[in-house]
Amino acid sequence: MAAFSLFGWCNAARAAKVEKVAPTFWWAGMQNPELQILLYGEGIASADVSLQAQGVELRDVVKQQNPNYLLLYVDLSEAAPQTFDIVLKQGKKTTTVPYTLRQRTRRGEDIQGFTSADVLYLIMPDRFANGDPANDIVDGMLENKVDRTEQYARHGGDLKGIEQHLDYIADLGVTAIWLNPTQENDMPDGSYHGYAITDYYQIDRRFGTNEEFKQLVDRSHERGLKVVMDMIFNHCGSENYLFKDRPSDDWFNFRSQYVQTSFKTASVQDIHAADYERRIATDGWFTEVMPDLNQRNHHVARYLIQSSIWWIEYAGINGIRQDTHPYADFDFMAQWCREVLEEYPHFNIVGETWLNSNVLVSFWQKDSKLAAPRNSNLPTVMDFPLQALMNSAFDEETTDWAGGLYKLYDYNTQDLVYANPMNLLTFLDNHDTSRFTTREEQAEDLTRYQQALLYLLTTRGIPQLYYGTEILMTGDKADGDGTLRKDFPGGWAGDKTNAFTREGRTALQNQAYDYAKKLLTWRKTNKAVGQGTMKHFSIAKGCYIYERKHEDQSVVVMMNGTSQAQELDLTPYKEILPKAEARDVLSGKTIQLNGKLTLQPRQSLLLEF
């Protein structure tokens, strides 16, 4: 039984046992005074419910199709911090469940979300570092083995391992960590990735405890690192008690019967789409072991919304990445974003919007004109189209009208479709895509890596790095998703190499690491890149030139996308070159900007004014 589920306070008459209470506790003084308390236990629906509390009003008691559930709706408008009793009376039998309203230790506005001034570092906890081998196997959990030779098995990484390497992460120069799901995934197999949640209020015990998660957030904050938590509202794991002994069939789509999704979520905004196409995309299930939650059910919606607010308030996280955002109900997701941002006005949420065009992605961003009069209220969307372009642009020859860097220029000319281009999550790769250095021969092409990283960290948006990018880790999706999620070398006792240290990295890896660290450390202090506007020029002689500017600070990036030296006439660029010379951040050299400038093959300059 999970750590926060040990309820069942009984009298001598052998009262009913309450096995689950969700949320496990709450806080007085929240912006929204309504609280849903879900109680789960055998036959408890027949009980009469009362509260022994001060200022807590029991507004409604909702019974479900399943007699093992009670949903209590209480009003906390007048409630102070306290522990009160929920009393369930069944004839002569009485069950008393203590429930705690905590004192808030932070105000909603104290939670600062991630912004374009940040760089996120994405970590799959099972594959980063094993800090506590004692939790590798937990008695009673369904997947009870560790096998690092098997790509889809658990490898033993955990929260303690991440905490032990926070200095490495902070020293690299990133400013936030995004963790793939850490909540309980008590599934028979494939549980390492975390996307089949079986308890929304419990950290997976093979990663650690709820308290250890909160400690990781606190220790990250001490090092200037924000923390983004992965959440999944579209579906849960089939071993979740809410599915195994579901409150009612309408808690899940298609009356809790498996129907496969088409994965074609473009139908949501397709003005020509048949009703069937929309429904099968959003209500269909990812797999049979991932039941699709019905967020149109008011009780489901309230349960999910509260679970996210609970983690923000409890642990102090700075952001949420919402998995498969377009697959869930649009109106519910809009309501969720609105409620979270009303409670925490400086928070940020990024939705996984895996669509193949900027038009389709832009539909999902807050205040999109394409979605009007509907509004997703989702501040940040993931720029998958740019990710695809970046994975080919630095391998190709650039001409003034096609290929290579022209693709990036051409794509950026279309940013008018976005309500806020600065709130786009930009990335070279993540846990679902082939790594940017897919094969070893690409890893050996350091210039390719350097140009890509320079562009990622200086273009508009919020950059995200995938763990291991800084040491040229490779992975091809064609070889299986597990190969994209390799163990970070040195994260396990006995590893032959330790890439967390300079001595443990190869010379090439150190070159890549040093380049990333230099750019990331510089970026933290440069407001032009973190907050500034963007101005660019059309491709000339295969070169891409653009400016980032904030107040009196500016940065100019010059990239040669060809395999030949290119002599540029600087006259057209005078409006972004305020001085006759500038320091190149990459080389440390002073660059003269009078008349003409020659860029060597694939050379890049990062000029700071």
Salt bridges, closest charged atoms under 4 A:
GLU34 OE1 - ARG302 NE 3.74
GLU57 OE2 - ARG59 NE 3.10
ASP75 OD2 - ARG59 NH2 2.56
GLU109 OE2 - ARG107 NH1 3.67
ASP110 OD1 - ARG107 NH2 3.35
ASP118 OD2 - LYS226 NZ 2.89
ASP126 OD2 - ARG127 NE 2.88
GLU163 OE2 - ARG219 NH1 2.74
ASP167 OD1 - ARG223 NE 2.70
ASP171 OD2 - LYS517 NZ 2.98
ASP199 OD2 - LYS20 NZ 2.91
ASP204 OD2 - ARG206 NH2 2.83
ASP218 OD2 - LYS214 NZ 3.29
ASP230 OD1 - ARG321 NH1 2.97
GLU239 OE1 - LYS244 NZ 3.16
ASP249 OD1 - ARG246 NE 3.11
ASP275 OD1 - ARG278 NH1 3.69
ASP283 OD2 - ARG279 NE 3.60
ASP283 OD2 - ARG296 NH2 2.72
GLU313 OE2 - ARG104 NE 2.88
ASP323 OD2 - HIS235 NE2 3.98
ASP323 OD1 - ARG321 NH1 3.07
ASP329 OD1 - ARG296 NH1 3.59
ASP331 OD1 - ARG374 NH2 3.81
GLU339 OE2 - ARG302 NH2 2.91
GLU343 OE2 - ARG104 NH1 3.39
GLU352 OE2 - ARG321 NH2 3.28
ASP367 OD2 - LYS366 NZ 3.12
ASP383 OD2 - ARG460 NH2 2.95
ASP395 OD1 - ARG448 NE 2.55
GLU396 OE2 - LYS407 NZ 2.90
GLU397 OE2 - ARG602 NH2 3.11
ASP415 OD2 - ARG460 NE 2.76
ASP432 OD2 - HIS431 NE2 3.18
ASP432 OD1 - ARG485 NH2 3.05
GLU441 OE2 - ARG439 NE 3.14
ASP481 OD1 - LYS477 NZ 2.80
ASP481 OD2 - ARG485 NH2 3.86
ASP487 OD2 - ARG148 NE 2.77
ASP487 OD1 - HIS155 ND1 2.68
ASP495 OD1 - ARG148 NH1 3.05
ASP514 OD2 - ARG502 NH2 2.61
GLU551 OE2 - HIS550 NE2 3.86
GLU575 OE1 - LYS535 NZ 3.02
GLU608 OE1 - ARG583 NH2 3.13
